[in-house]
Amino acid sequence: MPINTAYKNDHCEWVDVEMPTPEDFQFLHTTYDIDMLLLEDTIDPNHLPKYEQAGNVKFFLMRENTELERSTLNTISDVSTKVSVFLVGETVITVHRLKNRSIYELKNEISSYENPKAEDVALDIALKVMRTFDDESKNLLDILDKLENEIFMKNTSSSGQIRRLYKLKRKAGLNTRILNISTDWVNHFRQLEISNSAFTDLKDKHKDVIADFDHLNAQVTNLISMFLALTDQKANQVMKLLAIYSVYFLPITFIAGLYGMNFDNMPELHTKYGYFATLGLMLLIVICTFIYFRRKKW
């Protein structure tokens, strides 16, 4: 998509660049004197959030949460995508490889703003980036609540649930890492010509989403521990049941094996009621074992 002017007024111009080409970078370098190394950072898919200043160019590299469902969750690019913001005087330039939610929403809303400055546009993009993480934390918490209900209310514990819990933990961990690293560029908004209340709103939103993901991380970790404990408890119940049956059958199996040897010199084999007496003994042993277990409340 070619370079386009998303918004312009008497004291602000917003230039948006989606899927930049080498020719676009050369134009931005020549027209706005932006360092090529900064421009190259905008297309590195795994680049971490940061803030840099080169001359009169202020560069905010942000990452917003993406709603794309990745098959792997190994790097920050699996849960987020970059939004690069350059401030050059009264011009704000955004560069991104994909269609970003924050940019798309601001393009639809900015016409209703009252003569925004370049700093106001950059601040609004930052707030919208934070809202993507806020929405993701709420979504993951909803999923966690459903899993918790399945595990404890419906009393199910399948291998699929532990995989879903692990996926939640990976997502929460990667998002927390992004937000912690984003502290640098968030703090540098204080240097812009914006009101203290506006900066405080951004700072508070940043702290809120970090707290939400920290809470989510703790909840997932606790639920995984409880899930494994519940699974172990069920396995112990099965082993206990098998052990009880073994105790019932061990003595009567011994008796059956003893008299199944068929030696000639075994008087009981020739007794008229030996078979019935042996069965009675077996039954008596089972009854006594049952009474003992009941008294022990096993």
N, C-alpha and C positions, 0 to 999 in steps of 0.2 A: 504494500500500500504506500503511495507516495506521501511525502511530507505535506501536511495540511494544517491550516490555521483553524483550530477548534473554537477559539473565541478571541475577540479583540475589542478594546474600548480605547478611550483617549490616553490612559496611562497603564495599560496592561495588554500583553499579547500572549496567547497560549498556542504553542506549536506542538502538535502531536505527531509522532513518528511510530508507525506500527510495522513490524517486520522490516527493520532497516536493512538497506543494502550498502555495499562499500561506497557507492556514489552518494548516498544520503549522508554517510559519515563524513565524506570529504566536503560536502556542502556545509554541514554543521561546523566542521573544523574551520573552514574558510570564512563563513559568515559570522559566527559567534565566537571564534577563537577558543573553541573547546579542545582540550588536549585529546589526541587520538587514543591514548592509553585509557582515559576515562570512558571514551565512547566504546572501546573494545570491551570494557567491563560490563556494559549493558547487554551483551549477547552471550556472556559466559553463563551457561544454565545453572551452575552450582556456586556462583559467586555469593559470598556472604553479605548481609546488609552492612552498610557503612556510610560515613560522611567524609567528603574531601572538599578542599577548596584550593583552586589553582587560579591565582590572580583575582579577577572579578567574577569568576565562575564558582558557584556553590553547587555541589553535587551530592544529592541524596539517593542512595541505592536502597530501595525498600523491597520487601517481599510480602506479597499478599497471599492469603490462603486460597487454594484452588479447590473447586468442587469436583474436579476430575478424580475418578476412582482409579488409582494406580494399582497394578498387580503386585508391585514391590514397594516396600517402605524402608529404603536404605539410606537415602540422602534427603536433604531439605528440598530439593527440586521435585521430590515425589509428592510433597504436600503443599508446595507453594510455587509461585511464579514471580518474576521480578517486575518492579515498576521503577524506572529510573527518572529522576526529576533533576533538571538543571535550572538554576536561577542565574540569569545573566541580565543584570539591570532590571528593566521593567518587563523582561521576557521570561516566561517559564516554558521549558521544553521537556516534554515527556517522551521517553523512548521505551518501547516494550516489544518483545517478539510475538506475544500472543494477545488476543483480545482480553483485556483485563476488566474485571467487574468494576473496580474503582473508577477507572477512566471512563467506562461506558456510562456509569451512573452520573458522573459529574458533567459529562457532555449533555445529558438530558436535563440537568438541573441548572446549569450555570446561567442560562438565559434569564432566569428569575432572580439572579443575584443583583444587588445594587452596586454597580461600578466596583467590582472586586479588583484588588491589586494582585501582582504576581505572587506575593507572599501568601495572600489569602487563598489563591488557587492551590499552591503547594500544600498549605495547611489542610485544606479540605480533602485533598488526595490522601494525606497522611491519616486523617480521621477515618476515611472510608477504608483504608488498608487495615486499620485496627478493628473496624467493625466486621471485616471478613473473618478475623480470628475470633471475635466475640460470637458470631453466628456459628462458627465451627465448634466452639466449646459447648454451646447450648445443644447442638446436634449430637455431639458425642456423649453428653450427659444424658440425653434422652435414650440413646442406644444402651448406655450403661444401666439405666433404670429398668429397661425392658429385660436385659440379660439377668439382672438381679432378681426380678420377679419370676423369670423362668426357673432360675436355680433354686430359690428358696420357697416361693409360693407354689409353683407347679412341681417342685421336687424332681427336676430333671438335671442330669449332669452328663451330657454327651461330649465327645471329643471336639465337636464343632464349636461348642461354647467356649472352650479354652482357647481355641484358635481365634475366635472373635475378640476375646478379652486381650489376647496378645496383640492383635492388630490395633485395638484401641490404645493400648499402652505405647506401641510404636508411634502412632499418630500423635498422641499427647506429648510424648518425649520430643519428637522432631519440632512440633509447634512451639514448645517451651524453649527449645534451643534458639529458634529463630527470634522469638520475642526477647530473649535475654540479650542476644547480640544486637538487636535493634535499639537498645538503650542509647547507643552512641548517637545515631542520627536523630532520635527523638529529642535528646538533650540539646542538640545544636539548633533546634528550632527557636530556642531562646534568643539566638543571635539575630533573628530576623525581625523586621519591623512589624510585629504583631502585638496585640494586647496581652497583658499578663494573664487575663482570664482565658483567652484563647489557647495560650500555651499550657495553662493549667488543665484545661479540658483534655488536650492531647495527652499530657502526662498522666492524668488520672485514668483515662481510657487504657493507656498502656499498662499501668499498674493493675487495673481490673482484670484484663485478659490474662496477664501473667498469673495473678492469684487464682483465676478460674482454672487454668491448665494445671497449676500446682495442686489444686484441690482434686481435679480429675485424675492426675497421676496417682495421688494418694488413695483415692477411691478404687481405682482399677487394681492397684497393688494389693489392697486389702481384700478385694473381691476374689482375686486370683488365689490368695492365701486361703480364704474361706472355702473356695471351690475345691482346692486340693485337699483341704482338711475334710470336707464333706465326702469327697471321693474315697479318701482313706478310711473314713468311718464306715462307709457302705461296704468296703472290702473287708474290714474287720468283722462286720456283722455276718458276712458270708462265711468267713473263716471260723467264726464262733459257732455258726450253725453246723458246719461240717465237723467241727471238733466234737460237738454234742452227739451227733449221729455216730461218730467213731467210738465214743465212750459207750454208747448203747450196744453197739455190735461187736466191740472187741472181746468182751468176756464170753458172749454166746458163740462167737466164731471160734474162740479157743476151745470151748467145750465140743463144738461140732467137729473141729479138727482132731481133737484128742480121741474121740470115739470113732472117728473115720479111719483110724489107722488099722483097724481090723486084725489086731493080734489075736492068736488063739486063746491065750491065757488072760482074757478080760471078762471076769464074771458078769459084769453088767450087761454084756451083749447077749447073755443067755437067760437073763431074768425076764419073766413074763411081762412085767410092767416097766421094764427099764426104759423103753422108748418114751413112754408117757411121763415117767418120772424126770427124765432129762429135759423134756419140753417144759414141764412145770418149773424145773429149776431155772431154765432160761427165762421164762416169763417172770419168775420171782425176782431175778436179777434186774430185769428191765424195769419192773415196778419200783424196786428199791432205789434204782438210779434216778428214776423220774421224781420220786418223793424227795430225794436228797437235793436235786437241782431246784425243785420248787422252794424248798426251805432256804436255799442259798440265793434265791431270786436270780438265777442264771437264765 
